[in-house]
């Protein structure tokens, strides 16, 4: 009888089981560790974008406060004001925060440039606080999820301490 060196079927199945187990463990580790990290990183970047958007909104309002401004439009999803040279508008449209700069007259933009400040938002709203018809403060609420909300509040008139 001729003796051959090689693997038996049982040894082959044992190796197959061992390598399959190692592959399943690696795939499980990948899905349980790496994918949540990628999701958290995306959410963190979106949250940072909302903070940057609120800072830009705050700076625009602070700059407008220093000059004489005329409020063109103030709604829950759009705010437009004009000073001597230019009109600036902020609009929340289809889960996107946009900033426009140009000339706004007769309910239309002329020579305007638009830039997207934040997108993929779940929620966005402007709030206007008025007293005797004068806008006292503005706030902007932006959210990527219900528990991740960024609020920006800007007082336009100094608060008296009387």
Number of C-alpha atoms within 10 A of each C-alpha: 3 3 5 6 5 7 8 9 9 9 11 11 11 12 12 11 12 11 12 12 12 11 12 11 11 12 12 12 12 12 11 11 11 12 12 12 12 11 10 12 12 12 15 14 11 19 21 14 16 25 18 14 22 22 13 14 21 19 13 14 18 14 10 17 15 9 11 9 13 13 13 16 12 17 12 13 15 18 20 19 19 22 14 9 7 12 22 22 23 23 21 23 13 12 16 17 23 18 22 19 20 17 17 20 11 7 8 8 15 13 10 16 12 13 11 14 19 23 17 12 19 15 16 22 17 21 17 16 13 11 8 6 7 10 15 16 17 20 17 20 16 27 20 22 12 9 7 14 16 17 15 16 16 17 16 17 11 8 8 5 4 3
